Amino acid sequence: MGSIRSVVACLSLAAIAKKMSAAAGLCGPGTSAAAPALRRLTSVPGYDQNRVNDVLLLRPARETQGTCDNETEDLQKGNNHVVFFPGDIQNFQQEMALQPDATPWMSWSLERVALILGKRFPGCHIWVIRASQMYLHKFSCYQNFVESNLFGAPEHSPDYGAVRHLRALLGHSMQRAGLSNPLPPLSGTFTPVPLPAGFTLTIVGFSKGCVVLNQIVYELAGARANPELRLFLDSVSDMYWLDGGHPGGSETWVTDKCALGELASSGVAIHAHVTPYEVCDPMRAWVGREHRSFIKTLEDLGACFSQKLHFEDEPASIENHFRVIQEF
């Protein structure tokens, strides 16, 4: 049964790649324009064997006048990476097709989002991290990154291990995928192992996925005291919050001034893209208040910061909530 599922998963990825190639304009080394280099990695461990995540990788490719070539030497040597944390309902295409509540949103499957991000960040390796749990096949729970209930509402703390898990998960994923210059394993000592030359990281969270970014912010002070983790955090160039939201009644956005002070002083470029679906909902007024507090505090701290309210003149809708993935 396991082998049958593996074959079905591979066929599903190939079909999606073929269908989306014309729209995405992507290809990978040694492939045709009809086959972007998507690869699904299952049960990749993080910094301990009890924390595992499925990961989807889209290798970098370059877009030309409607045709694809092999990667240039620069892209082959490139070590730029984008990590994306999706929201509720988003799953692998094959699994979404089996759930009636998910099928209307299959345009936002993990595979399709990877292809969208490949166009948004050309020349980068795109890593889509599937939530470790999907309660009722709908509610993403990032328990490996932040303490959460069944519905994925977080309970943030300064030392849960999100930074360490991300560092190890990304390193193991790079090794599993056979990348030529992967992150080295954590040594567990105060003598950091140098990162690969040119390694840069961009972290993007959408909707529920923003809880991981929030947890990273809460951990910054402690993680930066560790030489290995500080080296990893210094490689983060940008963090994108895309219409963050979760079912809890608070902490949708980080408002703690000490935590935001650590973020502002890190030098990371911070981007907040929202829609009326999250920040203008009168039934969840705290989301908008926290978003405004997040913005004002970072501005007061002199952070490298940008923000945008998308679809401001359109009615709030879940469709536009998802569309921010294309528009940011």
C-alpha angles and dihedrals in degrees: 000000000000092000091049091053090049091053092048091049092051092048090049092053091047092050092049092047091051094047095046100040096089092051095041098041091213137138138164133225112296093006134107126243088265095063119056112193100257117160129181117212115194129209097357110181124231125201092318132029093246093064110070132155136185110239132196118207127199110189117219121268136170128239121221135169094323093304135090130224134182113287116277120245090259092056092045089055094040117118101185116133136188121197117199127194111198129209137239120318092015111125141135112310093244093055096043089054089063095054119075092206091052102045095080088060100046090117084074098050118138092258094051093045090052089056092048090051090047088063093042093051107029115191093025132112106242116213117188111194114208115216110256092232133032108192111209086354088282114068115073114215119193094194091150090062105032136012105264142169123236092277093052098253105152134229104202124211136169098245112032094123104246093138093048092046093050091048093051095039092053092047093050091045091053090050092047091050092050097241111176097228108033128172109272118243117269109266096205090225135105090248103087121218108232117253119241114280113275095008112162130169134203118190120205127183126187124198107311089010089071089076087076092054090048091052091050089054091053090051098048098097095051096039093051089057088065109078094214095049092042089056089052093047091049088062092061108103102173141014121198124198108196113193095316118209143149137170096260122103097239146012095057085137127025110256100163105119095210092052092046089048089059090049093048093049093048092076092230114147106242122207127186118190117178142167133209088256090077109019100038101045108123090201090061100033092156090071092063092043092051092046091053091047091050091052097044094047093050091046091050090050092053095242122172093256143162132177140182137183107214126205090011093160096047129081114268109264140162088235091063089042088063093039091067085078088067098038106047 
